[in-house]
Amino acid sequence: MKYINYIHEGRTACGVVIGDTVHRVDWNMRDLMVLSAAGQEREVGLQRGPGIDLGAVTTLPPVLPESRIICAGINYVEHQIESADVFSANIPENPILFMKDEAAMCGPYDVLELPADVSEEFDWEAEMGVVIGAPARGVDRAEAWDVVAGFTVVNDITARDLQTKHQQWTLGKNVERSTPIGPWIVSRDEIGSEPDLELQLRVNGAVKQSARTKDMIFDIPTLISVVSNVIPLRPGDILVTGTPAGVGFKRNPAEFLRDGDVVETSIESVGTLRNPVRVTRTAPLVASNTPA
């Protein structure tokens, strides 16, 4: 199933997408994640009625207010190679992990308003998100799939100048409303365990990244096990599994997102994000006293 958060006629709701129609359900997104992790998708009953045309709703990120976004960096070999002079000189022996604040998230079709006074080097990173559907603490690899509810698409847009300027990645990864996620969560029963899916990112129609999710350095069970041994995971948390080669700052010459660009991020059998880019300049908080 495809689970969606949406707004229709001013009302926020949760539903299931079937074809081009959204059907409202009596569950919230957390409930749906718990049911999916437990293999009880059949318990999700649709409200009676014809449903709503998908094009008539505003699609929201498929997250909960309490969702935490935990990300893996340098998790594809070719990306490690292309960025070895900046980040990890060798293939990591352990996952490189960081977190995103909820303020960094935005919708799957939102305009990305990227502030030029914060960064002039906004870069793309196509990634798969793994959504947790059961409490998980100290999970062994062999049991990891039992806590997975489903999958979603993430574009971990990064302010490269901030990322390289600071020794930690927090600032470069957390520019407000810079991380589109969605458009929905596809339940694990549709995708299966150990997914081998094509991951692709395009800017203005040109392919910039293309890889398969099976090529991760640290697979999904490993990431769940490593994280849950330190941070107890909750239903609705999302593990973002890393980006493949093809990022903009390692191209020759370097490429970054510009005003008017359209960036599309797709995962086979999951969905596509489509985000126009608008470069903005944030007005100064204090007016200048200099005479005109």
Secondary structure, DSSP 8 states (H G I E B T S, - for coil): -EEEEEEETTEEEEEEEETTEEEEBSS-HHHHHHHHHTT-GGG--B-SS--EEGGGSEEE-S--TT--EEEEES-BHHHHHHTTTTS-SS--SS-EEEEE-GGGEE-TT--EEEETTT-S-EE--EEEEEEE-S-BSS--GGGGGGGEEEEEEEE--EEHHHHHHSSSSTTTT--TT-EEEEEEEEEHHHH-SS---EEEEEETTEEEEEEEGGGBSS-HHHHHHHHHTTS-B-TT-EEE----S--GGGSSS-----TT-EEEEEETTTEEEEEEEEEE----SS---S--
